[in-house]
Amino acid sequence: MLFRSGRDVIATVVSYYRGKLTSWDVVNEAVPEFPKRPTERRDSLWQSLLGDSYMRMAFRTAADADPDVQLTINDYDIESVGPRFAARRAALRSIVSDLLDTGTPLHAVGLQAHLHGELEIDTDALAKSVAEFRSWGLDVIVTELDVDDMKLPGPEAERDAIVARKANEVLTAITSEAPLRSILTWGISDRYSWINQMFPRPDHLPNRPLPLDGDFKPKSFMDVITKFTHEAT
């Protein structure tokens, strides 16, 4: 019953938007927060009852409902330097490989790119991961780009420069072999960013994680977005 009801929901929603959307995040955040091994999956109701078959079911049901839409697996925290990020890259690779090996209609990997402003981008490892996904015939898209500035210095100009540099580094790594077809930010203005609630600054200054400031004025982050979207055209 659970399996059938899950398929019914996917089929109904995807069919309703058939021909209206270019891409679906079919499976979101299947990688555990701190994977102990690449084959570990995030604990969830679906995973506990159905195992990895829930992912295959979701993609196949979505493909049946709209054969022309891009179907994506989406995840976060694979961009930075450190053992946790390396473990998450390995776990995402394992999931993607398993889906492809079972003939699952997977078309793209979505990188959320919720970046940590104080952490170094692992440009080499990220570029290698993206290149491998592309060698498997998959598109790679950026789906939720922003930069958590909670631990960055207070002055706006200095902070904005770091945020823009992090965005530029991650987009440069991802586009090292091919341009990006899609770059989405998680909001457009600092005024409405989730970072304000989830990661408020200790100095109580407003967070500045997005391309436009709280008054909707472009920052250097927007220049980075413009650079990479122009390169893609």
GIPE-V476982 format. One line per field, one symbol per residue. burial: b if it has 9 or more other C-alpha atoms within 8 Angstrom, else e. Layout:
burial->???
//
This chain:
burial->eeeeebbeebbbebbeebeeeeebbbbebebbeebeebebbbeeeebeeeeeebbbbbbbbbbebbeebbbbbbbbbbbbbeeebbbbbbbbbbbbeebbeeebbbbbbbbbbbbbbeeebbbeebbebbbebbeeebbbbbbbbbbbbbeeeeeeebbbbbbbbbbbbbbebbbeeebbeebebbebbbebbebbeeebbeeeeebbbbbbbbeeebbbbbbbbeebbeeee
//
